[in-house]
Amino acid sequence: MKRIPCQDCPAITPAERRRLILGDEVIARIRARVAEAPDPSPELVEQLRRILTNPGGTVPKAGPAVCCEGPDSE
């Protein structure tokens, strides 16, 4: 008897898992819609490149250290 992997089987690739979940017809429709989409503008590509290379944004600079036992503590 041939075993058919389930969608949770670790022995299948992500593409095989998507095919099991969605089916060939849905995947074909998705690919057709993607093919219809226009190419992104150079500005959009640059914005996405900046976001993906630094997803958290700029790192704030650390302020001066403050001691919890300073003259203002009670």
Number of C-alpha atoms within 10 A of each C-alpha: 3 4 5 7 13 12 16 8 10 10 11 12 11 11 9 14 18 13 15 13 13 11 12 12 10 12 14 11 11 11 11 11 10 10 10 8 8 7 9 8 9 9 9 11 12 11 11 13 12 12 12 11 9 11 10 8 10 7 7 6 6 6 6 6 6 7 9 9 8 8 7 7 7 6
